[in-house]
Amino acid sequence: MTLDYLIIGAGPAGLQLAALLEADGQRDYLVLEAADRPGAFFAHYPRHRQLISINKPHTGSDDPELNLRLDWNSLLSDDPRLRFTEYTQRYFPDADVMLRYLADFAEATGARVRYGTRVDRVSRRGDGVFEIRAGAEVFRARRVVVATGVSTTYRPDIPGFELAEGYDAMSVDPSEYLDQRVLIIGKGNSAFETADNLLETTALIHVAGRSSVRMAWRTHYVGHLRAVNNNFLDTYQLKSANAILDGNVRRIERDGDGFLVTFSFSRADEVIKQLRYDRVLACTGFAFDASPFDETCRPELAIDDRFPAQTDAWESVNVPGLYFAGTLSQQRDFKKSTCGFIHGFRYAVRALHHILERRHEGVPWPTTELVCTPQAITDAIIARVNRTSALWQVFGFLADVVTVQAGVASYAQEVPVDYFARAGLVGEQGHHEHAFAVTLEYGPDHDQVDPFDITVSRIAQDNVGRAHDAAYLHPVVRYHRDGHPVAVHHLAENLENRWDRPEVHVKPLAAFVERCLAGAEGAHAPAVEAHHDARV
């Protein structure tokens, strides 16, 4: 038997796609999982057990769609019992709760998972069918979706790096570091989570890396350092024995019972210094494990070989029929949006499902028909941006698309921006006469602005003419004619994230839509602002 889809990995992404396929009931699929339970990653990670994905049961709203903006752990389901907020009240939950949640999700959705089945080899025959070997078993599938996450530790090219204790294996018991000098390599959340855990028992901690510490509250990328993990910064800036080293670890060598580390400082005229430590801990992140793929289907890699290179449909750039879901999909929006995290990739998986159905099964992207008038189109956009969780979470990379063709208006939700720009929604390489792509986005250079600096002026919330300069998250509507970007309209930002003020939001948008449909807008409006990227 040849399956339509074989999914490798029963983590959150694999289960999300399986639930969507199961609900359709039209495709033969199977999930292979090496462990004896779903979401096995969370049995070991994060090492200190506190998730940094927020969980907020109390929002003041009973709208489940709106509430997903503040629920970063739930997978998508119509079953209200499968909301992560039903499992704990903790804002930053314990990882063990995630294990219980994923087990319940798998059972409740009927996901077809074979546990204890480790994939050893993936190959692709001449007819395009994949063969997946797991022990003595061989599975065949027309298409493979890899949802294994970044399952191997990333090892930078540092002589002596093998002497460091990895984040995956180091002790998390602070008493084992009593009075020791500790170097932590890495400047992400795992590094600072580890440093915070050891503050009370160590003699000294240095956190080292070549990149600057980037705060999530400034960049809006939730993978950058989160406030919940930044106590260590106080101990550095208040001269409490600890330090952050900016530069490169050149070499790690044994030195008696400890280690001698050669370090070059990037902010001190490239001064090179040797420092001694009792322990060296490596918190350098993770990477995709491509070893099971043989030469017939080995995917091309990207971003320091940490991720598989992907098209705008999350398909391998060099292996047709090989797709990626979950944490691996962040190669498309790396450090720009949220597809590396559950609250982002749950929507990316749903979009992938639509892409697979459209491309391989001939099923059109789901749409809702609208009355074809500027006001009806405006009302639909306004209603959606004030409620959507998908555009809120996957800002700038998923768009709602309103199309107009032969007097018929249709509304499609959660289309990848780059995919729409290339493929349109008529058919592969097909475009409508008129199309409006609706996103939520931060303003230009938003990550360069200190949001707590009161000396930096902000654009007034009722300043319609300067809405494009607003730094905070706000709706952006881009108009396409016959597949080409023609004009763009920004809705003014709003503290309460309500974009429905008649004079500030609704009327200006309605006027923009009317001008576009009348053919007047493209004659003088630029396709994108000079300071905006040109993703569409």
One Martini backbone bead per residue (centre of mass of N, CA, C, O) as a GRO file, in nm:
protein
  536
    1MET     BB    1   0.096   0.037   0.022
    2THR     BB    2   0.028   0.380  -0.071
    3LEU     BB    3   0.056   0.668   0.064
    4ASP     BB    4  -0.014   0.997   0.066
    5TYR     BB    5   0.094   1.034   0.376
    6LEU     BB    6   0.400   1.084   0.562
    7ILE     BB    7   0.467   1.136   0.904
    8ILE     BB    8   0.744   1.271   1.086
    9GLY     BB    9   0.628   1.305   1.384
   10ALA     BB   10   0.454   1.350   1.723
   11GLY     BB   11   0.424   1.638   1.752
   12PRO     BB   12   0.251   1.919   1.721
   13ALA     BB   13   0.264   1.920   1.405
   14GLY     BB   14   0.192   1.627   1.341
   15LEU     BB   15  -0.081   1.637   1.492
   16GLN     BB   16  -0.209   1.869   1.337
   17LEU     BB   17  -0.208   1.735   1.058
   18ALA     BB   18  -0.355   1.476   1.139
   19ALA     BB   19  -0.618   1.613   1.231
   20LEU     BB   20  -0.688   1.733   0.953
   21LEU     BB   21  -0.692   1.465   0.794
   22GLU     BB   22  -0.899   1.321   0.973
   23ALA     BB   23  -1.134   1.523   0.934
   24ASP     BB   24  -1.157   1.474   0.627
   25GLY     BB   25  -1.131   1.157   0.536
   26GLN     BB   26  -0.953   1.136   0.233
   27ARG     BB   27  -0.672   1.030   0.351
   28ASP     BB   28  -0.376   0.853   0.343
   29TYR     BB   29  -0.217   0.812   0.663
   30LEU     BB   30   0.093   0.847   0.867
   31VAL     BB   31   0.253   0.830   1.187
   32LEU     BB   32   0.592   0.850   1.292
   33GLU     BB   33   0.727   0.741   1.617
   34ALA     BB   34   0.995   0.675   1.820
   35ALA     BB   35   0.837   0.700   2.055
   36ASP     BB   36   0.582   0.618   2.318
   37ARG     BB   37   0.503   0.926   2.261
   38PRO     BB   38   0.392   1.231   2.245
   39GLY     BB   39   0.609   1.489   2.266
   40ALA     BB   40   0.904   1.393   2.370
   41PHE     BB   41   1.070   1.653   2.390
   42PHE     BB   42   0.916   1.746   2.669
   43ALA     BB   43   1.069   1.536   2.859
   44HIS     BB   44   1.357   1.725   2.834
   45TYR     BB   45   1.220   1.993   2.729
   46PRO     BB   46   1.312   2.206   2.901
   47ARG     BB   47   1.544   2.155   3.145
   48HIS     BB   48   1.373   2.359   3.358
   49ARG     BB   49   1.047   2.318   3.256
   50GLN     BB   50   0.990   2.607   3.152
   51LEU     BB   51   0.786   2.767   2.964
   52ILE     BB   52   0.765   3.056   2.716
   53SER     BB   53   0.473   2.997   2.662
   54ILE     BB   54   0.180   3.137   2.687
   55ASN     BB   55  -0.091   3.126   2.949
   56LYS     BB   56  -0.438   3.263   2.921
   57PRO     BB   57  -0.748   3.218   3.060
   58HIS     BB   58  -0.777   3.536   3.133
   59THR     BB   59  -0.934   3.786   2.900
   60GLY     BB   60  -1.252   3.889   2.887
   61SER     BB   61  -1.321   3.657   2.676
   62ASP     BB   62  -1.539   3.424   2.467
   63ASP     BB   63  -1.346   3.422   2.219
   64PRO     BB   64  -1.158   3.177   2.080
   65GLU     BB   65  -1.000   3.336   1.866
   66LEU     BB   66  -0.897   3.569   2.043
   67ASN     BB   67  -0.763   3.386   2.270
   68LEU     BB   68  -0.522   3.278   2.087
   69ARG     BB   69  -0.336   3.526   2.137
   70LEU     BB   70  -0.298   3.409   2.462
   71ASP     BB   71  -0.247   3.112   2.329
   72TRP     BB   72   0.063   2.922   2.275
   73ASN     BB   73  -0.029   2.587   2.299
   74SER     BB   74  -0.253   2.537   2.126
   75LEU     BB   75  -0.427   2.358   1.917
   76LEU     BB   76  -0.629   2.310   1.646
   77SER     BB   77  -0.980   2.317   1.747
   78ASP     BB   78  -1.334   2.263   1.807
   79ASP     BB   79  -1.255   2.158   2.088
   80PRO     BB   80  -1.272   2.298   2.402
   81ARG     BB   81  -1.100   2.073   2.555
   82LEU     BB   82  -0.844   2.155   2.349
   83ARG     BB   83  -0.737   2.360   2.567
   84PHE     BB   84  -0.468   2.455   2.745
   85THR     BB   85  -0.631   2.636   2.955
   86GLU     BB   86  -0.757   2.365   3.093
   87TYR     BB   87  -0.472   2.261   3.241
   88THR     BB   88  -0.375   2.561   3.331
   89GLN     BB   89  -0.285   2.875   3.508
   90ARG     BB   90  -0.015   2.910   3.405
   91TYR     BB   91   0.170   3.130   3.225
   92PHE     BB   92   0.427   2.937   3.270
   93PRO     BB   93   0.446   2.633   3.199
   94ASP     BB   94   0.487   2.307   3.235
   95ALA     BB   95   0.607   2.055   3.036
   96ASP     BB   96   0.424   1.823   3.146
   97VAL     BB   97   0.159   1.945   3.038
   98MET     BB   98   0.220   1.905   2.740
   99LEU     BB   99   0.224   1.599   2.742
  100ARG     BB  100  -0.072   1.563   2.826
  101TYR     BB  101  -0.202   1.725   2.599
  102LEU     BB  102  -0.094   1.564   2.352
  103ALA     BB  103  -0.219   1.296   2.429
  104ASP     BB  104  -0.514   1.396   2.420
  105PHE     BB  105  -0.514   1.500   2.130
  106ALA     BB  106  -0.451   1.233   1.988
  107GLU     BB  107  -0.698   1.081   2.094
  108ALA     BB  108  -0.937   1.281   2.020
  109THR     BB  109  -0.855   1.293   1.697
  110GLY     BB  110  -0.738   1.010   1.582
  111ALA     BB  111  -0.452   0.984   1.534
  112ARG     BB  112  -0.226   0.813   1.317
  113VAL     BB  113  -0.002   0.633   1.526
  114ARG     BB  114   0.336   0.506   1.534
  115TYR     BB  115   0.495   0.384   1.786
  116GLY     BB  116   0.820   0.287   1.810
  117THR     BB  117   0.913   0.431   1.513
  118ARG     BB  118   1.213   0.447   1.368
  119VAL     BB  119   1.372   0.631   1.135
  120ASP     BB  120   1.644   0.532   0.918
  121ARG     BB  121   1.525   0.563   0.610
  122VAL     BB  122   1.524   0.778   0.314
  123SER     BB  123   1.373   0.734  -0.009
  124ARG     BB  124   1.367   0.769  -0.383
  125ARG     BB  125   1.216   0.679  -0.646
  126GLY     BB  126   1.176   0.709  -0.986
  127ASP     BB  127   0.845   0.755  -0.939
  128GLY     BB  128   0.847   0.936  -0.646
  129VAL     BB  129   0.844   0.731  -0.430
  130PHE     BB  130   0.860   0.676  -0.097
  131GLU     BB  131   1.099   0.520   0.130
  132ILE     BB  132   1.045   0.398   0.466
  133ARG     BB  133   1.265   0.302   0.716
  134ALA     BB  134   1.178   0.079   1.010
  135GLY     BB  135   1.371  -0.139   1.040
  136ALA     BB  136   1.187  -0.398   0.890
  137GLU     BB  137   1.021  -0.171   0.779
  138VAL     BB  138   0.816  -0.053   0.493
  139PHE     BB  139   0.726   0.260   0.366
  140ARG     BB  140   0.485   0.420   0.148
  141ALA     BB  141   0.494   0.746  -0.031
  142ARG     BB  142   0.418   1.031  -0.210
  143ARG     BB  143   0.443   1.192   0.067
  144VAL     BB  144   0.653   1.391   0.290
  145VAL     BB  145   0.639   1.493   0.641
  146VAL     BB  146   0.851   1.685   0.839
  147ALA     BB  147   0.814   1.679   1.224
  148THR     BB  148   1.097   1.672   1.418
  149GLY     BB  149   1.253   1.903   1.430
  150VAL     BB  150   1.530   2.005   1.619
  151SER     BB  151   1.714   1.701   1.701
  152THR     BB  152   2.002   1.837   1.706
  153THR     BB  153   2.284   1.954   1.809
  154TYR     BB  154   2.464   2.242   1.780
  155ARG     BB  155   2.803   2.258   1.632
  156PRO     BB  156   3.040   2.452   1.646
  157ASP     BB  157   3.356   2.564   1.506
  158ILE     BB  158   3.536   2.454   1.784
  159PRO     BB  159   3.810   2.391   1.934
  160GLY     BB  160   3.707   2.167   2.189
  161PHE     BB  161   3.388   2.143   2.206
  162GLU     BB  162   3.371   1.844   2.324
  163LEU     BB  163   3.428   1.948   2.630
  164ALA     BB  164   3.153   2.034   2.645
  165GLU     BB  165   2.845   2.069   2.797
  166GLY     BB  166   2.543   1.997   2.704
  167TYR     BB  167   2.217   2.087   2.728
  168ASP     BB  168   2.121   1.779   2.706
  169ALA     BB  169   2.341   1.672   2.961
  170MET     BB  170   2.344   1.857   3.177
  171SER     BB  171   2.320   1.965   3.480
  172VAL     BB  172   2.034   2.105   3.692
  173ASP     BB  173   2.200   2.102   3.960
  174PRO     BB  174   2.326   2.353   4.149
  175SER     BB  175   2.506   2.183   4.358
  176GLU     BB  176   2.719   2.092   4.120
  177TYR     BB  177   2.831   2.423   4.116
  178LEU     BB  178   2.992   2.475   4.362
  179ASP     BB  179   3.219   2.730   4.340
  180GLN     BB  180   3.210   2.775   4.031
  181ARG     BB  181   3.343   2.829   3.713
  182VAL     BB  182   3.129   2.945   3.442
  183LEU     BB  183   3.073   2.865   3.101
  184ILE     BB  184   2.843   3.002   2.857
  185ILE     BB  185   2.745   2.904   2.538
  186GLY     BB  186   2.542   3.155   2.453
  187LYS     BB  187   2.233   3.392   2.389
  188GLY     BB  188   1.987   3.244   2.472
  189ASN     BB  189   1.745   3.104   2.660
  190SER     BB  190   1.912   2.857   2.752
  191ALA     BB  191   2.147   3.018   2.871
  192PHE     BB  192   1.980   3.201   3.075
  193GLU     BB  193   1.833   2.977   3.218
  194THR     BB  194   2.095   2.852   3.326
  195ALA     BB  195   2.210   3.096   3.476
  196ASP     BB  196   1.974   3.140   3.673
  197ASN     BB  197   2.003   2.855   3.810
  198LEU     BB  198   2.326   2.931   3.908
  199LEU     BB  199   2.352   3.193   4.086
  200GLU     BB  200   2.368   3.074   4.394
  201THR     BB  201   2.638   2.863   4.353
  202THR     BB  202   2.832   3.021   4.201
  203ALA     BB  203   3.117   3.217   4.154
  204LEU     BB  204   3.090   3.225   3.828
  205ILE     BB  205   2.951   3.385   3.524
  206HIS     BB  206   2.977   3.330   3.171
  207VAL     BB  207   2.839   3.478   2.877
  208ALA     BB  208   2.889   3.363   2.538
  209GLY     BB  209   2.915   3.550   2.217
  210ARG     BB  210   2.899   3.699   1.894
  211SER     BB  211   2.632   3.807   1.965
  212SER     BB  212   2.388   3.995   2.057
  213VAL     BB  213   2.170   4.083   2.284
  214ARG     BB  214   1.822   4.005   2.233
  215MET     BB  215   1.514   4.150   2.290
  216ALA     BB  216   1.189   4.066   2.257
  217TRP     BB  217   1.058   4.349   2.335
  218ARG     BB  218   1.204   4.475   2.072
  219THR     BB  219   1.183   4.261   1.819
  220HIS     BB  220   0.929   4.046   1.838
  221TYR     BB  221   1.102   3.789   1.896
  222VAL     BB  222   1.044   3.507   2.095
  223GLY     BB  223   1.350   3.382   2.072
  224HIS     BB  224   1.445   3.588   2.223
  225LEU     BB  225   1.507   3.733   2.503
  226ARG     BB  226   1.336   3.683   2.790
  227ALA     BB  227   1.234   3.821   3.084
  228VAL     BB  228   1.217   3.544   3.247
  229ASN     BB  229   1.558   3.512   3.173
  230ASN     BB  230   1.706   3.814   3.282
  231ASN     BB  231   1.851   3.826   3.566
  232PHE     BB  232   2.152   3.819   3.481
  233LEU     BB  233   2.180   4.117   3.387
  234ASP     BB  234   2.196   4.243   3.664
  235THR     BB  235   2.463   4.099   3.762
  236TYR     BB  236   2.631   4.250   3.552
  237GLN     BB  237   2.549   4.563   3.571
  238LEU     BB  238   2.594   4.534   3.908
  239LYS     BB  239   2.856   4.388   3.978
  240SER     BB  240   2.800   4.041   4.043
  241ALA     BB  241   3.057   3.865   3.893
  242ASN     BB  242   2.922   3.874   3.625
  243ALA     BB  243   2.921   3.806   3.253
  244ILE     BB  244   2.937   3.938   2.920
  245LEU     BB  245   3.067   3.800   2.619
  246ASP     BB  246   3.193   3.964   2.328
  247GLY     BB  247   3.245   3.705   2.089
  248ASN     BB  248   3.499   3.450   2.046
  249VAL     BB  249   3.550   3.118   2.061
  250ARG     BB  250   3.858   2.965   1.984
  251ARG     BB  251   3.920   2.773   2.248
  252ILE     BB  252   3.932   2.442   2.409
  253GLU     BB  253   4.105   2.342   2.712
  254ARG     BB  254   4.274   2.161   2.914
  255ASP     BB  255   4.324   2.239   3.288
  256GLY     BB  256   4.338   2.001   3.455
  257ASP     BB  257   4.028   2.027   3.615
  258GLY     BB  258   3.986   2.223   3.378
  259PHE     BB  259   3.962   2.523   3.165
  260LEU     BB  260   4.091   2.671   2.866
  261VAL     BB  261   3.987   2.985   2.722
  262THR     BB  262   3.980   3.129   2.408
  263PHE     BB  263   3.923   3.487   2.364
  264SER     BB  264   3.754   3.723   2.148
  265PHE     BB  265   3.696   4.060   2.152
  266SER     BB  266   3.469   4.279   1.983
  267ARG     BB  267   3.483   4.546   2.206
  268ALA     BB  268   3.832   4.527   2.232
  269ASP     BB  269   4.018   4.526   1.981
  270GLU     BB  270   4.056   4.214   1.965
  271VAL     BB  271   4.103   4.090   2.228
  272ILE     BB  272   4.305   3.831   2.363
  273LYS     BB  273   4.197   3.574   2.596
  274GLN     BB  274   4.258   3.379   2.888
  275LEU     BB  275   4.027   3.153   3.049
  276ARG     BB  276   3.915   3.008   3.354
  277TYR     BB  277   3.737   2.690   3.414
  278ASP     BB  278   3.536   2.432   3.546
  279ARG     BB  279   3.300   2.494   3.333
  280VAL     BB  280   3.144   2.400   3.012
  281LEU     BB  281   2.857   2.529   2.847
  282ALA     BB  282   2.630   2.428   2.580
  283CYS     BB  283   2.398   2.683   2.428
  284THR     BB  284   2.361   2.647   2.073
  285GLY     BB  285   2.138   2.465   1.997
  286PHE     BB  286   1.971   2.350   1.699
  287ALA     BB  287   1.918   2.084   1.446
  288PHE     BB  288   1.881   1.927   1.162
  289ASP     BB  289   1.835   1.579   1.074
  290ALA     BB  290   1.968   1.435   0.764
  291SER     BB  291   2.071   1.129   0.786
  292PRO     BB  292   1.815   0.952   0.675
  293PHE     BB  293   1.888   1.076   0.398
  294ASP     BB  294   1.955   0.995   0.098
  295GLU     BB  295   2.073   1.070  -0.223
  296THR     BB  296   1.767   1.076  -0.344
  297CYS     BB  297   1.659   1.294  -0.076
  298ARG     BB  298   1.854   1.516   0.007
  299PRO     BB  299   1.830   1.803   0.163
  300GLU     BB  300   1.873   2.115   0.148
  301LEU     BB  301   2.052   2.362   0.321
  302ALA     BB  302   2.027   2.620   0.586
  303ILE     BB  303   2.144   2.816   0.810
  304ASP     BB  304   2.411   2.658   0.890
  305ASP     BB  305   2.265   2.375   0.845
  306ARG     BB  306   1.986   2.380   1.035
  307PHE     BB  307   1.797   2.383   0.774
  308PRO     BB  308   1.571   2.329   0.546
  309ALA     BB  309   1.521   2.416   0.233
  310GLN     BB  310   1.243   2.632   0.123
  311THR     BB  311   0.957   2.698  -0.002
  312ASP     BB  312   0.647   2.868  -0.005
  313ALA     BB  313   0.534   2.546   0.062
  314TRP     BB  314   0.733   2.377   0.245
  315GLU     BB  315   0.932   2.271   0.029
  316SER     BB  316   1.174   2.131  -0.103
  317VAL     BB  317   1.404   2.266  -0.332
  318ASN     BB  318   1.513   1.944  -0.432
  319VAL     BB  319   1.247   1.769  -0.317
  320PRO     BB  320   0.985   1.646  -0.433
  321GLY     BB  321   0.737   1.587  -0.178
  322LEU     BB  322   0.906   1.738   0.047
  323TYR     BB  323   0.804   1.831   0.369
  324PHE     BB  324   0.750   2.094   0.626
  325ALA     BB  325   0.696   2.108   0.987
  326GLY     BB  326   0.709   2.341   1.219
  327THR     BB  327   1.009   2.433   1.331
  328LEU     BB  328   1.130   2.398   1.037
  329SER     BB  329   0.956   2.637   0.900
  330GLN     BB  330   1.144   2.889   0.994
  331GLN     BB  331   1.316   2.931   0.739
  332ARG     BB  332   1.103   3.147   0.619
  333ASP     BB  333   1.102   3.330   0.925
  334PHE     BB  334   1.373   3.391   1.049
  335LYS     BB  335   1.352   3.609   1.307
  336LYS     BB  336   1.048   3.747   1.222
  337SER     BB  337   0.854   3.533   1.336
  338THR     BB  338   0.653   3.218   1.450
  339CYS     BB  339   0.719   2.922   1.309
  340GLY     BB  340   0.902   2.808   1.565
  341PHE     BB  341   0.612   2.799   1.704
  342ILE     BB  342   0.311   2.701   1.797
  343HIS     BB  343   0.160   2.987   1.759
  344GLY     BB  344   0.252   2.963   1.447
  345PHE     BB  345   0.256   2.661   1.318
  346ARG     BB  346  -0.044   2.594   1.335
  347TYR     BB  347  -0.109   2.776   1.084
  348ALA     BB  348   0.098   2.663   0.884
  349VAL     BB  349  -0.026   2.381   0.877
  350ARG     BB  350  -0.300   2.467   0.767
  351ALA     BB  351  -0.180   2.585   0.508
  352LEU     BB  352  -0.045   2.327   0.411
  353HIS     BB  353  -0.302   2.166   0.379
  354HIS     BB  354  -0.417   2.345   0.154
  355ILE     BB  355  -0.182   2.307  -0.042
  356LEU     BB  356  -0.202   2.001  -0.074
  357GLU     BB  357  -0.495   1.996  -0.175
  358ARG     BB  358  -0.448   2.182  -0.421
  359ARG     BB  359  -0.200   2.042  -0.563
  360HIS     BB  360  -0.291   1.711  -0.531
  361GLU     BB  361  -0.639   1.729  -0.524
  362GLY     BB  362  -0.797   1.994  -0.639
  363VAL     BB  363  -0.847   2.186  -0.389
  364PRO     BB  364  -0.963   2.466  -0.304
  365TRP     BB  365  -0.939   2.737  -0.145
  366PRO     BB  366  -1.102   2.850   0.107
  367THR     BB  367  -1.411   3.039   0.072
  368THR     BB  368  -1.592   3.354   0.092
  369GLU     BB  369  -1.862   3.516  -0.011
  370LEU     BB  370  -1.913   3.847  -0.137
  371VAL     BB  371  -2.014   4.146  -0.167
  372CYS     BB  372  -1.936   4.353  -0.455
  373THR     BB  373  -1.820   4.594  -0.246
  374PRO     BB  374  -1.636   4.816  -0.079
  375GLN     BB  375  -1.791   4.790   0.194
  376ALA     BB  376  -1.793   4.481   0.221
  377ILE     BB  377  -1.489   4.447   0.214
  378THR     BB  378  -1.426   4.629   0.451
  379ASP     BB  379  -1.597   4.482   0.667
  380ALA     BB  380  -1.443   4.214   0.649
  381ILE     BB  381  -1.166   4.321   0.730
  382ILE     BB  382  -1.238   4.452   0.999
  383ALA     BB  383  -1.352   4.201   1.137
  384ARG     BB  384  -1.092   4.028   1.114
  385VAL     BB  385  -0.861   4.210   1.248
  386ASN     BB  386  -1.033   4.209   1.531
  387ARG     BB  387  -0.995   3.862   1.561
  388THR     BB  388  -0.750   3.742   1.463
  389SER     BB  389  -0.480   3.508   1.527
  390ALA     BB  390  -0.301   3.447   1.282
  391LEU     BB  391  -0.210   3.739   1.199
  392TRP     BB  392  -0.104   3.804   1.480
  393GLN     BB  393   0.114   3.575   1.503
  394VAL     BB  394   0.188   3.572   1.173
  395PHE     BB  395   0.342   3.830   1.105
  396GLY     BB  396   0.379   3.905   0.755
  397PHE     BB  397   0.317   3.574   0.647
  398LEU     BB  398   0.013   3.604   0.676
  399ALA     BB  399  -0.289   3.620   0.467
  400ASP     BB  400  -0.560   3.778   0.371
  401VAL     BB  401  -0.774   3.723   0.073
  402VAL     BB  402  -0.921   3.946  -0.159
  403THR     BB  403  -1.120   3.867  -0.440
  404VAL     BB  404  -1.173   3.986  -0.787
  405GLN     BB  405  -1.401   3.833  -1.036
  406ALA     BB  406  -1.643   3.909  -1.235
  407GLY     BB  407  -1.801   4.039  -0.974
  408VAL     BB  408  -1.649   3.844  -0.763
  409ALA     BB  409  -1.622   3.799  -0.411
  410SER     BB  410  -1.346   3.669  -0.206
  411TYR     BB  411  -1.255   3.495   0.107
  412ALA     BB  412  -0.927   3.428   0.229
  413GLN     BB  413  -0.743   3.245   0.470
  414GLU     BB  414  -0.420   3.208   0.553
  415VAL     BB  415  -0.197   3.306   0.339
  416PRO     BB  416   0.093   3.289   0.215
  417VAL     BB  417   0.250   3.551   0.087
  418ASP     BB  418   0.450   3.420  -0.119
  419TYR     BB  419   0.252   3.221  -0.243
  420PHE     BB  420   0.052   3.428  -0.353
  421ALA     BB  421   0.249   3.591  -0.531
  422ARG     BB  422   0.303   3.339  -0.716
  423ALA     BB  423   0.011   3.156  -0.734
  424GLY     BB  424  -0.226   3.246  -0.619
  425LEU     BB  425  -0.600   3.143  -0.637
  426VAL     BB  426  -0.680   3.002  -0.907
  427GLY     BB  427  -0.391   2.880  -0.965
  428GLU     BB  428  -0.118   2.782  -1.064
  429GLN     BB  429  -0.023   3.086  -1.180
  430GLY     BB  430  -0.286   3.240  -1.076
  431HIS     BB  431  -0.477   3.550  -1.126
  432HIS     BB  432  -0.647   3.818  -1.032
  433GLU     BB  433  -0.765   4.117  -1.101
  434HIS     BB  434  -0.831   4.142  -0.789
  435ALA     BB  435  -0.632   4.206  -0.480
  436PHE     BB  436  -0.630   4.168  -0.114
  437ALA     BB  437  -0.369   4.188   0.123
  438VAL     BB  438  -0.390   4.089   0.470
  439THR     BB  439  -0.206   4.224   0.742
  440LEU     BB  440   0.008   4.204   1.023
  441GLU     BB  441   0.231   4.477   1.132
  442TYR     BB  442   0.516   4.619   1.178
  443GLY     BB  443   0.716   4.865   1.158
  444PRO     BB  444   0.972   5.032   1.060
  445ASP     BB  445   1.233   4.948   1.248
  446HIS     BB  446   1.115   4.829   1.523
  447ASP     BB  447   1.392   4.691   1.642
  448GLN     BB  448   1.535   4.996   1.685
  449VAL     BB  449   1.326   5.055   1.910
  450ASP     BB  450   1.269   5.183   2.222
  451PRO     BB  451   0.969   5.129   2.391
  452PHE     BB  452   1.080   5.294   2.673
  453ASP     BB  453   1.136   5.562   2.517
  454ILE     BB  454   0.993   5.878   2.578
  455THR     BB  455   1.167   6.053   2.360
  456VAL     BB  456   1.015   5.890   2.152
  457SER     BB  457   0.816   5.945   1.909
  458ARG     BB  458   0.473   5.891   1.822
  459ILE     BB  459   0.219   5.802   1.640
  460ALA     BB  460  -0.078   5.898   1.615
  461GLN     BB  461  -0.381   5.716   1.619
  462ASP     BB  462  -0.524   5.956   1.417
  463ASN     BB  463  -0.287   5.942   1.191
  464VAL     BB  464  -0.349   5.851   0.880
  465GLY     BB  465  -0.106   5.976   0.707
  466ARG     BB  466   0.111   5.806   0.926
  467ALA     BB  467   0.059   5.492   0.954
  468HIS     BB  468   0.327   5.381   0.810
  469ASP     BB  469   0.509   5.478   1.079
  470ALA     BB  470   0.417   5.275   1.263
  471ALA     BB  471   0.543   5.042   1.508
  472TYR     BB  472   0.300   4.894   1.565
  473LEU     BB  473   0.066   4.677   1.538
  474HIS     BB  474  -0.091   4.655   1.207
  475PRO     BB  475  -0.278   4.699   0.937
  476VAL     BB  476  -0.225   4.571   0.597
  477VAL     BB  477  -0.309   4.677   0.256
  478ARG     BB  478  -0.265   4.503  -0.051
  479TYR     BB  479  -0.269   4.577  -0.394
  480HIS     BB  480  -0.371   4.368  -0.673
  481ARG     BB  481  -0.306   4.350  -1.032
  482ASP     BB  482  -0.272   4.083  -1.211
  483GLY     BB  483  -0.035   3.999  -0.984
  484HIS     BB  484   0.035   4.305  -0.909
  485PRO     BB  485   0.173   4.539  -0.724
  486VAL     BB  486   0.026   4.877  -0.652
  487ALA     BB  487  -0.087   4.912  -0.343
  488VAL     BB  488  -0.101   5.078  -0.009
  489HIS     BB  489  -0.255   5.028   0.328
  490HIS     BB  490  -0.273   5.183   0.645
  491LEU     BB  491  -0.365   5.124   0.967
  492ALA     BB  492  -0.402   5.261   1.248
  493GLU     BB  493  -0.294   5.239   1.540
  494ASN     BB  494  -0.383   5.057   1.861
  495LEU     BB  495  -0.387   4.994   2.190
  496GLU     BB  496  -0.652   4.785   2.174
  497ASN     BB  497  -0.672   4.653   1.891
  498ARG     BB  498  -0.883   4.860   1.741
  499TRP     BB  499  -1.003   4.868   1.390
  500ASP     BB  500  -1.315   5.068   1.402
  501ARG     BB  501  -1.292   5.360   1.337
  502PRO     BB  502  -1.455   5.540   1.116
  503GLU     BB  503  -1.243   5.785   1.053
  504VAL     BB  504  -0.966   5.610   1.085
  505HIS     BB  505  -1.039   5.316   0.944
  506VAL     BB  506  -1.291   5.271   0.756
  507LYS     BB  507  -1.304   5.505   0.546
  508PRO     BB  508  -1.014   5.490   0.429
  509LEU     BB  509  -1.043   5.196   0.331
  510ALA     BB  510  -1.290   5.229   0.147
  511ALA     BB  511  -1.154   5.435  -0.041
  512PHE     BB  512  -0.927   5.251  -0.134
  513VAL     BB  513  -1.096   5.022  -0.255
  514GLU     BB  514  -1.251   5.196  -0.457
  515ARG     BB  515  -1.006   5.297  -0.621
  516CYS     BB  516  -0.901   5.023  -0.707
  517LEU     BB  517  -1.161   4.916  -0.856
  518ALA     BB  518  -1.155   5.181  -1.051
  519GLY     BB  519  -0.832   5.227  -1.132
  520ALA     BB  520  -0.686   5.480  -0.975
  521GLU     BB  521  -0.449   5.394  -0.781
  522GLY     BB  522  -0.217   5.291  -0.986
  523ALA     BB  523  -0.141   5.574  -1.121
  524HIS     BB  524   0.013   5.693  -0.824
  525ALA     BB  525   0.080   5.448  -0.651
  526PRO     BB  526   0.284   5.269  -0.479
  527ALA     BB  527   0.349   4.947  -0.414
  528VAL     BB  528   0.572   5.042  -0.206
  529GLU     BB  529   0.744   5.148   0.030
  530ALA     BB  530   1.067   5.233   0.071
  531HIS     BB  531   1.064   5.098   0.382
  532HIS     BB  532   0.949   4.843   0.251
  533ASP     BB  533   0.893   4.544   0.179
  534ALA     BB  534   0.842   4.297  -0.113
  535ARG     BB  535   0.666   4.033  -0.063
  536VAL     BB  536   0.417   4.151  -0.266
   0.00000   0.00000   0.00000
